[in-house]
Every structure is written in structure tokens, then in C-alpha cells.
Amino acid sequence: MVNEISKGLKILFLLQVTVSYLFGIIYFGFTEAYIDIVGWPWYDPIAGRVLGISLLTYGTCSLIAFLRKDWITAKIVIEIQIIWHILILGVQIVGAIIFNLWGVIWFLIAIMLPFLVAFLYFYITEPKRIG
């Protein structure tokens, strides 16, 4: 297929789907338990559920890009993922500084930063590979 995405990008999309669905289900379906486990200082189940839906949506976008396998679809999804990861990492870092929540935030940064780097890598290299 012309403009088919690479195997590495397909794997990245599947990883993104898995992680997004895992955390999306936790945040959406088990908000109260998550808040208790991590010791989050605020109780706002609606915000947790909105984050869960957001993650499920981003995971579904990656699933669509994986299934379509073409660069045009993948490029749009990658651009959205890059923007979302930059914004969420910025919010988390600022929140950790202001509210001193580094314990939980380091864990989330350790998950999201590699995804950001990987999406940036494929955003730069994939067009060159496809030609």
C-alpha cells in the first residue's frame, strides 16, 4: 500500500491504545478508588471521569490510525498526540511544583514523556521513509 505507516509506528499506536484504554478505564470507572490509592488531595470525580473519557478518545484515535495504516490519517493523529502530550506534561509539571505532588506526577511523566518523544520521532522520520 502506498503511504503505509511503518511497523514501528503501528506498534507505537498499539501501545498508545493499550495505555490510554487502561488509564481511561481506571479514571472513568474507578475514579474514587484511584483518588484513594494515590492520595490525591482533591476529590473531584467528574474531572477524573472527564480525563478518563479524554484518554479513551485519544486511544480510539490511535486505534483508528493503526487500522487505517495510511500516513495521512496517522499524521493527523500524531499531531494531536504531540500537542496533547506537550500540554498535559506542562500542566503536570506546573501542578507538581505548585501543589508539591511529585510522587504521583513522576509516575505519569515517566509514562507520557516516552510517548511524546516517540511521536515526535515518527512525525519527523516517517515522511522521509514514505518519500
Summary of the structure (lengths in Angstrom):
residues: 131
radius of gyration: 16.0
end to end distance: 13.2
largest distance: 50.7
contacts: 375
relative contact order: 0.15
helix: 86%
strand: 2%
